[in-house]
Amino acid sequence: MPIKFGTDGWRAIIAEDFTFDNVRLCAQGAADLMKYHSLAFRGFVVGYDTRFASAAFAAAVAEVTTANGIPTFLCDKAAPTPVAAYNLVAKDAGAGAVITASHNSAAYNGFKYKPDYGGSASPEIVEELEARIRSAEASGGAQRIPLEQASTNGLLEYFDPEPDYLNHVASFVDLAAIRSAGLDIIVDSMHGAGAGYFAKLLSGGSTRIVELRREPNPAFPGMAQPEPLAHNLEPLIDEVSDRTADVGFATDGDADRLGVVDDDGNFLTALQTFALLCMHQLDTLGRQGPLVRSITMTSMIDKLGAIYDVPVHETPVGFKYISPVMMSEDALIAGEESGGYAFRGNVPERDGILSGLMLLDMMVKTDMGIPDLLAELEAKVGPHHYNRLDLTFDESRRADILAHLQSAAPSSLAGKRVEQIDTRDGFRYLLTGGYWALIRFSGTEPLLRIYAEAESPEEVRLILEEARAIAGV
């Protein structure tokens, strides 16, 4: 199967397609891309997560980049993607890669390519990288040298990615106030790379941090996949409820996403979380600037943009689309429905750790818990409820499903008039009142995703049922 980058990087099943040979091909393509654009002298950063053999795959990348004469900085431990990305920018490196499959199940690993700005590679960069990978494969594969030789040649440096990142994110919030606020915070690292970061940032005061599933475990036991969604977070929800904690946070496998549980044990949707983060920037902090959201993100953002008189930019799904817009518009904040949020002043990349700090900063500055903050949000923008269906399908039916969608032109969903059909990324039905539904194929997994946002849970349920019928699945 050819190496094909999806919404964020290339992901495949370990030992089937995700092999050392294919990872080295990716690294050779990246090296050739850097050399073509005269970026090789600036160096290449390599990070990796806690998945099976991630450290060994990262070492294989370094074998290739150093063989191409590129100074290479290899993380000396597993690190979140946003940590590796920040170090790339801090070192003024020409590019980098992170070995991770993010939220995918344990059978997967992946290769995320990071340009010099540290965010997800744009579609144009991805297209060029894939061409370089194909060329490398056609010309006999990747160059490589042993890492011992690379070290002797002065081309390889191992480094600790934590200190510079921790100092950096500490500047975004009033850490002293959070530490002394006396909060009870439960953190679920889902056996991923984010373990320990909240504790290191927030320990030392009256605020208490309890960590769950902090030990690395590439099998990700007790969850369908290391994705911070309610069905994977029963231990966190139970712990928050049992301890009557103030808030619970979960980070995915590479900690670029954040899941939130309130003090009543209720899981917040990513749409609620992002709307709160936007409200914090615009209202609590009094900042101004454009907001960026994917088409799967809540229309609450558009309503907040109107209230605070700031523009809102909409993109297709994926930070490969969001990152370029963030940079070109100097956006204040950006987010997507999968639980990834990015902030001005940081790299244009999702950061689950910084997102959690921002929510804590909001709680401390307003002296309000999550339920009260949600009530304040609803008072501003009205009621918004959301859900998503993830449906597996036989790949042989893809064309049939697509034909169903292309021929359908519903005039209403759950009694709400369809005002527009947007086909930039799937089939998005814009409904009366700013609500919506979307049907699209996943860019990273063999899934058909159906999304809906409406005024009530019952309307959401009805919209999802009708949208599923339209897709014929």
Beta strands, then each sheet from edge to edge (+ up, - down):
strand 1: 10-13
strand 2: 44-48
strand 3: 72-75
strand 4: 95-99
strand 5: 108-115
strand 6: 156-159
strand 7: 184-188
strand 8: 208-212
strand 9: 247-251
strand 10: 258-261
strand 11: 267-268
strand 12: 291-294
strand 13: 312-315
strand 14: 333-336
strand 15: 340-343
strand 16: 385-392
strand 17: 412-413
strand 18: 416-422
strand 19: 427-431
strand 20: 436-441
strand 21: 447-454
sheet 1: 1+ 5- 4+ 2+ 3+ 6+
sheet 2: 8+ 7+ 9+ 10- 11+
sheet 3: 13+ 12+ 14+ 15-
sheet 4: 16+ 21- 20+ 19- 18+ 17-
end
